[in-house]
């Protein structure tokens, strides 16, 4: 049986990614990101989103992909996600270079295969890979981008309260 789900398709570091629109709150410009001292290397900084301070992650560094040559403007946008964690809902942003589209995909086309990027397919934050006219699209599971330890480390260095 075919089951379709809506995804936002985007590029980061010359690669194609998708994530279910149910996780995406907004895509905004990446201006006004401030450094976050003490944060892991993959945290680009913090940004105010709807009166809340959120961490912003360098997508390529966090997912451990090598940046490929691309005409896209690196980190031009921030896709803001909300995920459920053991301590409640958390918002975070990831740097993306370009939004390609919002599209419906047949979830049966999302595959994990031994012959598709063996180093990445088994990662917990990769739901699977779709081979499309744009090339491979890595379908992400935002709730698995951070381990429990990652979340604790980020929480420890995040400023308190709203700005």
N, C-alpha and C positions, 0 to 999 in steps of 0.2 A: 504494500500500500504506500502511495506517495504521500509524504507529509512535508508541507512547506513551512518555512520559518523565515522571518524578516531579519536581515543582517545589514550592518553598516560595513561596507568594504572600504579599506583604506590602505595607503602605502606608508611604510616607514623603512628607512634605510635601504630603499630600492627593492623591498619585498612587499608582497601583497598579503594583507590580513583581513579577517572578517570577525565580527563579534555580534552576537544576538542583540537586536535593538532593545530588548527588555533590560539589558544591563547599562545602556548608554543614557545618561541624563542630558548631555549637551556636547556639542563640539564648538570650541571657542578659539580665538587667536591665542598664541602662546606668549603674548606680551605680559609684562608685570610678574614674571617669575623671579622670586628672590631666593638666594642661596639658603640652604639649611645645614648649618654647621653640625657635624657629628653624624650626619646621615650616611647610609651606605652609598658607595660610588654611583650606583645606578639611579639614585634620586637626584633629579635635576634641580629641585628646589621646592618651594611652596608657592601657592597662588590662592588668592581669595576667590571663592566661588559661592555666589549667593550668600554673602556674609559669613561664610565658613572658610577657615584656612584648611587647604587640602595639600597633600604631597603630590608632586608631579614626577613621574618616572620617565627616564630615558628608555624608551621601548626596546631599542636594539640592544643596549647594554644589559637590560634586565632579562631579556629572552635569550641572551648569549648568541645572537646572530652576528655575523660579520656584515658590515655595511657594504652594500654593492654600489657601483657607480650609477648615478641617477640624476636626471634633470630636476627632480623635485627639490623644493626648498626644505632643508632638514629642520624638523621640529617646528614647522610653521604654525601648527595647531595643537590644541590639547583636547583629547576626547576624555570627558569626565564620566566615570563609572561609579556605580554603587554596588557593593558586594555585601553579602551576609557573612559574618565571622562569628566565632564563638562568643565574642564580647559585644555583638550587635552589628548594626549596619555601619559600613565605612565607605567614605567617598575618596577617590583618588583620580588623578589625571595621568594620561600617558601621552607622550609627545608623538605626534604623527606628522607626516610630511604633506599628505594630500588625502582628501576624501574622494573616493572614486564613485560611489553610489550607495543608495540604500536599495537593496534588492531582496527578492524572495529566492531562497534556494531550497531545493529538494534535499532534506536531511539525509536521504539514502545515498546522495552523491559524496557525502563527507566520509572519507576513508582514511584509515591508518594502514599504511602498507610498508612492508620491509624495503621496498625499492624506492620509497619517497623520503628523501632527506633523513637517513637512518639516525643521525645524531639528534634530530629534533622530534620526530614523530612520537617517541615514548614519553616526552616531557608531560608532566601533569597538567600544564596550562594549555596544551595543544589538544583540542577536541578531535582534530583530524585535518586532512588536507583535501582540497578540491582542485582538480585539474580543469582550468577554464581557458577561455580565449585570451585571458590576461596572463596565463601561466599558472603556477601553483598559488593557491590561496590557503594560508594557514588559518584555520578557524580556532580562535582563542576561547578559553574558559577563564574569564577575568577573576573568578573567585579562587583560582589556583595559582595566580601570578605570584602571590606572596605566601611564604610558609608562615607558620605561627611565630617563629623566631623573627622573620622579616617584619611582621606586623608589630611585634613587641619593640624591636629596635627603632622602627619609625615612630611609634607612639612615644617612646622615651625622649626623642629629640624634637618632637612637634611642639610648637608654641600652644599654650592653653587658651581656650576661649575663642570668641569671635572678634573680628577686626572691623 
